Amino acid sequence: MKPSLIFSALLLYVTAGCATRAPSDYELDRRAGLLPTAEVERLKREANDVRQVAGASKVVREPPRSKPRLERIWVYDQELDGGYWLQGTYVFLEVEPGRWLEETPTQGGK
C-alpha cells in the first residue's frame, strides 16, 4: 500500500471519531440544556405553570451582626528619596472586628 493512502485512511478515521460526541448521561449537561430530553421539556413546562401562593414566602432578614470599630489615622506628608513627596492621607484601621450577635426572641410573637 502507498503511504499516502494509509495516511489518508488514518486521518479519516481520527477525524470521524473526534467529530461526533458520544451520548452523555451527565447531570450538568442535562441541566444546561445540552441534552434536550423529554424530561427537560416537561420540567420547563411545569416551571412555566407554577403559581406563587400568597403568604407562602418567608421574610428574609439579615442575621444580627455588630459593626467593626474603625480608627482613622492621618499619615503626614513625607519626602522620599530623589526629592519626591508622598502626599498625606488618611488610613483606616480595623481595631475591633464585627461579631455575630445572639438573636433574641421577639416579644409577643408566640
NUFI-182390 format. One record per residue: residue number from 1; chain; x, y, z of N, C-alpha, C in turn. Coordinates in pm, 1 decimal, decimal comma, always signed. Example, Ala and Ser with C-alpha at 12.3 -4.5 7.8 and 13.67 -1.06 7.14 Angstrom:
R / n / chain / npx / npy / npz / capx / capy / capz / cpx / cpy / cpz
R / 1 / A / +1319,0 / -569,0 / +780,0 / +1230,0 / -450,0 / +780,0 / +1320,0 / -330,0 / +780,0;
R / 2 / A / +1285,0 / -225,0 / +708,0 / +1367,0 / -106,0 / +714,0 / +1290,0 / +3,0 / +787,0;
END
This chain:
R / n / chain / npx / npy / npz / capx / capy / capz / cpx / cpy / cpz
R / 1 / A / +83,3 / -118,0 / +0,0 / +0,0 / +0,0 / +0,0 / +87,4 / +123,7 / +0,0;
R / 2 / A / +31,5 / +226,9 / -56,2 / +103,2 / +353,1 / -60,3 / +94,2 / +421,8 / +76,7;
R / 3 / A / +200,7 / +489,8 / +115,8 / +197,2 / +560,8 / +245,6 / +90,3 / +670,6 / +248,7;
R / 4 / A / +65,2 / +735,1 / +134,6 / -35,0 / +842,0 / +135,3 / -175,5 / +785,4 / +157,3;
R / 5 / A / -199,7 / +664,5 / +105,4 / -329,7 / +601,5 / +124,2 / -349,4 / +562,5 / +271,3;
R / 6 / A / -243,3 / +510,5 / +332,6 / -251,3 / +473,8 / +474,2 / -273,3 / +599,5 / +558,7;
R / 7 / A / -200,5 / +707,1 / +526,4 / -214,6 / +832,6 / +599,7 / -355,9 / +888,3 / +583,8;
R / 8 / A / -410,0 / +883,1 / +463,4 / -545,0 / +933,9 / +438,7 / -648,9 / +853,4 / +516,2;
R / 9 / A / -632,6 / +721,4 / +517,7 / -726,7 / +636,8 / +590,4 / -717,6 / +664,1 / +740,8;
R / 10 / A / -597,4 / +680,6 / +791,3 / -577,9 / +709,9 / +932,8 / -637,2 / +846,4 / +968,5;
R / 11 / A / -615,8 / +945,9 / +882,9 / -669,0 / +1079,6 / +905,0 / -821,7 / +1077,7 / +904,0;
R / 12 / A / -881,4 / +1003,9 / +813,1 / -1026,9 / +993,3 / +806,1 / -1081,2 / +925,3 / +930,9;
R / 13 / A / -1013,1 / +821,9 / +977,8 / -1056,4 / +751,0 / +1097,8 / -1050,5 / +841,6 / +1220,6;
R / 14 / A / -942,3 / +918,3 / +1235,4 / -925,2 / +1005,7 / +1352,4 / -1025,9 / +1118,9 / +1349,7;
R / 15 / A / -1044,7 / +1184,7 / +1236,9 / -1137,2 / +1298,0 / +1230,5 / -1281,7 / +1253,6 / +1245,5;
R / 16 / A / -1315,8 / +1136,7 / +1194,6 / -1453,1 / +1088,1 / +1209,2 / -1481,6 / +1052,2 / +1354,5;
R / 17 / A / -1382,9 / +1001,4 / +1423,9 / -1401,0 / +966,7 / +1564,2 / -1412,0 / +1089,0 / +1653,0;
R / 18 / A / -1345,3 / +1199,0 / +1618,5 / -1348,1 / +1319,6 / +1700,2 / -1465,7 / +1410,2 / +1666,3;
R / 19 / A / -1525,3 / +1391,4 / +1550,4 / -1629,4 / +1483,0 / +1505,4 / -1761,1 / +1460,1 / +1577,4;
R / 20 / A / -1782,5 / +1340,5 / +1630,3 / -1909,6 / +1313,0 / +1696,4 / -1889,2 / +1310,5 / +1846,7;
R / 21 / A / -1995,8 / +1335,1 / +1916,5 / -1990,0 / +1330,8 / +2061,5 / -2072,3 / +1212,3 / +2108,9;
R / 22 / A / -2014,9 / +1136,8 / +2197,4 / -2084,4 / +1020,0 / +2249,2 / -2203,5 / +1064,8 / +2332,7;
R / 23 / A / -2308,3 / +984,1 / +2338,9 / -2422,1 / +1020,4 / +2422,3 / -2378,1 / +1036,2 / +2567,3;
R / 24 / A / -2432,8 / +1136,1 / +2632,7 / -2390,4 / +1166,9 / +2768,9 / -2508,3 / +1157,6 / +2863,7;
R / 25 / A / -2484,2 / +1101,3 / +2979,6 / -2586,5 / +1093,9 / +3082,8 / -2549,6 / +1184,4 / +3200,5;
R / 26 / A / -2459,6 / +1278,9 / +3178,3 / -2415,2 / +1364,2 / +3287,4 / -2523,3 / +1463,4 / +3327,1;
R / 27 / A / -2540,6 / +1481,8 / +3456,4 / -2645,2 / +1568,2 / +3510,5 / -2625,0 / +1714,4 / +3469,6;
R / 28 / A / -2500,9 / +1763,0 / +3470,4 / -2476,5 / +1903,3 / +3434,9 / -2509,6 / +1930,7 / +3288,7;
R / 29 / A / -2481,1 / +1835,2 / +3201,8 / -2518,0 / +1852,6 / +3061,3 / -2669,2 / +1860,5 / +3047,2;
R / 30 / A / -2740,3 / +1777,9 / +3122,1 / -2885,6 / +1778,4 / +3113,7 / -2941,8 / +1910,1 / +3166,2;
R / 31 / A / -2888,1 / +1958,4 / +3279,4 / -2937,5 / +2083,2 / +3336,4 / -2905,1 / +2203,4 / +3249,3;
R / 32 / A / -2793,6 / +2198,4 / +3179,5 / -2754,8 / +2309,8 / +3094,0 / -2831,7 / +2311,4 / +2963,5;
R / 33 / A / -2911,2 / +2208,4 / +2939,8 / -2989,6 / +2203,7 / +2817,9 / -2912,6 / +2150,9 / +2699,0;
R / 34 / A / -2797,1 / +2089,4 / +2724,1 / -2718,4 / +2033,8 / +2614,3 / -2779,5 / +1904,7 / +2562,8;
R / 35 / A / -2862,5 / +1840,9 / +2642,8 / -2929,0 / +1718,5 / +2604,0 / -3079,7 / +1742,7 / +2608,6;
R / 36 / A / -3140,3 / +1782,0 / +2499,2 / -3283,5 / +1810,8 / +2502,8 / -3364,9 / +1682,6 / +2512,0;
R / 37 / A / -3384,9 / +1637,5 / +2632,3 / -3462,8 / +1515,9 / +2653,8 / -3607,2 / +1552,3 / +2684,1;
R / 38 / A / -3692,0 / +1452,3 / +2682,6 / -3834,5 / +1474,4 / +2711,6 / -3852,1 / +1523,0 / +2854,8;
R / 39 / A / -3766,7 / +1476,6 / +2945,3 / -3778,0 / +1518,5 / +3085,0 / -3749,4 / +1667,2 / +3100,9;
R / 40 / A / -3648,5 / +1716,4 / +3029,1 / -3614,5 / +1858,1 / +3037,0 / -3729,8 / +1942,8 / +2984,9;
R / 41 / A / -3788,6 / +1902,3 / +2875,8 / -3901,4 / +1977,1 / +2821,2 / -4019,8 / +1975,0 / +2917,8;
R / 42 / A / -4044,2 / +1862,2 / +2983,0 / -4153,4 / +1852,2 / +3079,7 / -4128,1 / +1945,5 / +3198,2;
R / 43 / A / -4004,2 / +1949,2 / +3246,8 / -3970,9 / +2036,7 / +3359,3 / -3986,2 / +2183,9 / +3322,8;
R / 44 / A / -3953,1 / +2219,3 / +3198,3 / -3971,6 / +2357,8 / +3153,9 / -4119,1 / +2395,0 / +3153,3;
R / 45 / A / -4203,1 / +2305,0 / +3104,5 / -4347,3 / +2332,1 / +3102,3 / -4401,8 / +2346,1 / +3243,8;
R / 46 / A / -4357,7 / +2259,0 / +3334,7 / -4403,5 / +2266,8 / +3472,8 / -4358,2 / +2395,7 / +3539,6;
R / 47 / A / -4236,8 / +2440,8 / +3510,2 / -4186,6 / +2564,7 / +3569,4 / -4267,0 / +2684,8 / +3522,0;
R / 48 / A / -4315,2 / +2683,1 / +3398,7 / -4395,5 / +2793,6 / +3348,0 / -4534,6 / +2795,5 / +3410,3;
R / 49 / A / -4582,6 / +2679,4 / +3456,3 / -4716,5 / +2670,2 / +3512,6 / -4721,0 / +2694,8 / +3662,9;
R / 50 / A / -4606,5 / +2719,0 / +3725,5 / -4601,8 / +2736,1 / +3870,1 / -4662,7 / +2871,4 / +3907,2;
R / 51 / A / -4750,9 / +2868,9 / +4004,9 / -4810,5 / +2991,8 / +4056,2 / -4755,2 / +3016,0 / +4194,8;
R / 52 / A / -4744,6 / +3142,1 / +4230,4 / -4696,6 / +3175,6 / +4364,0 / -4816,2 / +3186,7 / +4456,8;
R / 53 / A / -4811,7 / +3111,5 / +4565,2 / -4920,6 / +3111,4 / +4661,5 / -4898,4 / +3227,5 / +4757,6;
R / 54 / A / -5002,9 / +3307,0 / +4781,3 / -4992,0 / +3421,2 / +4871,5 / -4964,9 / +3373,2 / +5012,9;
R / 55 / A / -4871,7 / +3436,6 / +5080,3 / -4839,8 / +3404,1 / +5218,7 / -4747,0 / +3286,3 / +5235,1;
R / 56 / A / -4701,5 / +3227,1 / +5127,7 / -4615,6 / +3109,5 / +5139,3 / -4468,5 / +3147,0 / +5151,4;
R / 57 / A / -4434,0 / +3269,2 / +5114,0 / -4292,2 / +3305,8 / +5117,8 / -4255,0 / +3358,3 / +5255,9;
R / 58 / A / -4132,6 / +3333,2 / +5297,2 / -4082,2 / +3380,2 / +5426,2 / -4016,4 / +3515,7 / +5407,0;
R / 59 / A / -4016,7 / +3594,2 / +5512,1 / -3946,6 / +3722,1 / +5509,6 / -3801,5 / +3693,3 / +5545,0;
R / 60 / A / -3711,1 / +3732,0 / +5458,8 / -3569,6 / +3705,1 / +5480,7 / -3508,0 / +3824,4 / +5553,4;
R / 61 / A / -3446,5 / +3796,1 / +5667,8 / -3380,6 / +3900,5 / +5744,9 / -3231,9 / +3872,6 / +5749,0;
R / 62 / A / -3155,8 / +3979,1 / +5760,8 / -3012,1 / +3960,8 / +5778,0 / -2985,7 / +3921,3 / +5922,4;
R / 63 / A / -2891,2 / +3830,1 / +5945,6 / -2860,5 / +3792,6 / +6082,9 / -2796,1 / +3911,5 / +6155,5;
R / 64 / A / -2819,3 / +3924,1 / +6287,2 / -2763,4 / +4039,1 / +6359,4 / -2612,3 / +4029,4 / +6370,2;
R / 65 / A / -2548,0 / +4139,5 / +6342,5 / -2402,5 / +4145,9 / +6347,0 / -2362,0 / +4285,8 / +6390,2;
R / 66 / A / -2265,8 / +4294,6 / +6483,0 / -2218,8 / +4425,9 / +6526,1 / -2122,8 / +4481,7 / +6421,3;
R / 67 / A / -2117,4 / +4613,3 / +6415,4 / -2027,3 / +4677,5 / +6318,8 / -1884,2 / +4674,3 / +6372,2;
R / 68 / A / -1785,9 / +4664,9 / +6282,9 / -1647,2 / +4670,1 / +6330,4 / -1612,2 / +4812,0 / +6375,4;
R / 69 / A / -1517,6 / +4822,0 / +6468,4 / -1473,2 / +4953,6 / +6515,1 / -1351,3 / +4994,6 / +6432,7;
R / 70 / A / -1362,5 / +5106,0 / +6363,7 / -1256,0 / +5156,1 / +6277,6 / -1195,8 / +5281,3 / +6338,2;
R / 71 / A / -1065,7 / +5297,4 / +6321,4 / -995,9 / +5419,3 / +6362,4 / -937,2 / +5484,3 / +6238,4;
R / 72 / A / -951,1 / +5615,9 / +6231,2 / -896,5 / +5691,9 / +6118,4 / -761,5 / +5748,0 / +6161,4;
R / 73 / A / -657,9 / +5717,1 / +6084,5 / -521,0 / +5757,7 / +6116,8 / -469,2 / +5846,6 / +6004,3;
R / 74 / A / -411,6 / +5961,9 / +6041,3 / -354,5 / +6053,6 / +5942,9 / -206,5 / +6022,0 / +5924,5;
R / 75 / A / -166,4 / +5998,7 / +5799,8 / -25,6 / +5977,7 / +5765,8 / +23,8 / +6108,7 / +5705,9;
R / 76 / A / +124,2 / +6170,8 / +5770,6 / +173,6 / +6301,9 / +5728,3 / +248,3 / +6294,4 / +5596,0;
R / 77 / A / +264,9 / +6411,6 / +5532,6 / +345,4 / +6420,9 / +5410,4 / +486,2 / +6372,2 / +5439,6;
R / 78 / A / +545,2 / +6303,8 / +5341,9 / +680,2 / +6252,3 / +5360,8 / +762,8 / +6279,6 / +5236,5;
R / 79 / A / +890,5 / +6311,8 / +5259,8 / +981,8 / +6329,9 / +5147,4 / +1052,5 / +6197,6 / +5120,8;
R / 80 / A / +1045,1 / +6153,7 / +4996,6 / +1108,6 / +6028,1 / +4957,7 / +1243,4 / +6056,2 / +4894,4;
R / 81 / A / +1320,7 / +5951,2 / +4867,1 / +1450,0 / +5966,0 / +4800,3 / +1430,8 / +6029,3 / +4663,4;
R / 82 / A / +1522,4 / +6110,0 / +4622,3 / +1517,0 / +6171,8 / +4490,1 / +1433,5 / +6298,6 / +4487,5;
R / 83 / A / +1393,8 / +6350,9 / +4604,0 / +1318,9 / +6475,2 / +4608,2 / +1169,7 / +6459,4 / +4582,9;
R / 84 / A / +1118,5 / +6338,8 / +4579,8 / +974,8 / +6316,0 / +4559,1 / +901,8 / +6327,3 / +4692,3;
R / 85 / A / +774,6 / +6365,6 / +4684,8 / +692,1 / +6380,2 / +4804,0 / +574,8 / +6282,5 / +4799,1;
R / 86 / A / +545,7 / +6226,1 / +4914,5 / +427,9 / +6142,2 / +4930,5 / +324,0 / +6226,5 / +5003,2;
R / 87 / A / +211,2 / +6251,4 / +4936,4 / +108,0 / +6335,6 / +4994,3 / +44,1 / +6266,2 / +5113,9;
R / 88 / A / +13,2 / +6342,5 / +5217,9 / -51,5 / +6287,4 / +5336,3 / -191,6 / +6238,6 / +5304,7;
R / 89 / A / -234,3 / +6138,8 / +5378,4 / -365,9 / +6081,8 / +5355,3 / -414,6 / +6012,0 / +5481,4;
R / 90 / A / -543,1 / +5982,2 / +5486,8 / -598,8 / +5904,6 / +5596,6 / -589,9 / +5756,0 / +5563,9;
R / 91 / A / -562,0 / +5677,8 / +5666,5 / -562,8 / +5532,5 / +5657,5 / -661,5 / +5483,1 / +5762,1;
R / 92 / A / -746,9 / +5389,0 / +5725,3 / -845,9 / +5335,7 / +5818,1 / -799,2 / +5198,8 / +5865,8;
R / 93 / A / -799,5 / +5181,8 / +5998,1 / -751,7 / +5058,7 / +6059,8 / -865,6 / +4996,8 / +6139,5;
R / 94 / A / -889,8 / +4867,5 / +6117,4 / -993,1 / +4796,4 / +6191,8 / -935,5 / +4753,6 / +6325,5;
R / 95 / A / -984,3 / +4817,6 / +6433,0 / -933,5 / +4791,4 / +6567,2 / -1004,3 / +4671,9 / +6629,9;
R / 96 / A / -1135,2 / +4664,9 / +6610,6 / -1213,4 / +4554,6 / +6665,1 / -1304,7 / +4501,8 / +6554,7;
R / 97 / A / -1294,0 / +4373,3 / +6522,4 / -1375,7 / +4321,1 / +6412,2 / -1523,3 / +4311,7 / +6451,5;
R / 98 / A / -1609,9 / +4304,9 / +6351,9 / -1752,2 / +4284,5 / +6376,3 / -1776,0 / +4143,4 / +6427,4;
R / 99 / A / -1883,5 / +4126,9 / +6504,7 / -1913,0 / +3995,8 / +6562,8 / -2058,6 / +3960,0 / +6537,7;
R / 100 / A / -2084,7 / +3829,5 / +6532,3 / -2222,6 / +3782,9 / +6523,6 / -2286,4 / +3797,7 / +6660,4;
R / 101 / A / -2410,4 / +3842,8 / +6662,7 / -2481,6 / +3862,8 / +6788,0 / -2585,1 / +3753,2 / +6806,6;
R / 102 / A / -2619,4 / +3726,6 / +6932,1 / -2723,6 / +3629,4 / +6960,1 / -2857,7 / +3689,2 / +6924,7;
R / 103 / A / -2941,1 / +3608,6 / +6862,9 / -3075,3 / +3655,2 / +6832,0 / -3161,6 / +3642,8 / +6954,6;
R / 104 / A / -3235,9 / +3748,2 / +6983,8 / -3328,8 / +3742,8 / +7094,9 / -3468,0 / +3714,8 / +7039,1;
R / 105 / A / -3545,1 / +3631,4 / +7105,1 / -3679,4 / +3602,5 / +7053,9 / -3764,5 / +3728,9 / +7056,5;
R / 106 / A / -3851,4 / +3741,5 / +6958,6 / -3937,1 / +3858,7 / +6951,0 / -4041,3 / +3852,8 / +7061,2;
R / 107 / A / -4075,9 / +3967,1 / +7114,1 / -4172,0 / +3975,9 / +7224,1 / -4314,3 / +3964,8 / +7171,8;
R / 108 / A / -4394,7 / +3880,2 / +7230,0 / -4535,4 / +3869,3 / +7197,6 / -4564,7 / +3802,2 / +7065,4;
R / 109 / A / -4468,2 / +3737,6 / +7000,7 / -4492,5 / +3675,1 / +6872,3 / -4513,7 / +3526,1 / +6882,3;
R / 110 / A / -4576,3 / +3477,1 / +6991,9 / -4592,8 / +3333,3 / +7010,6 / -4720,2 / +3282,7 / +6951,4;
END
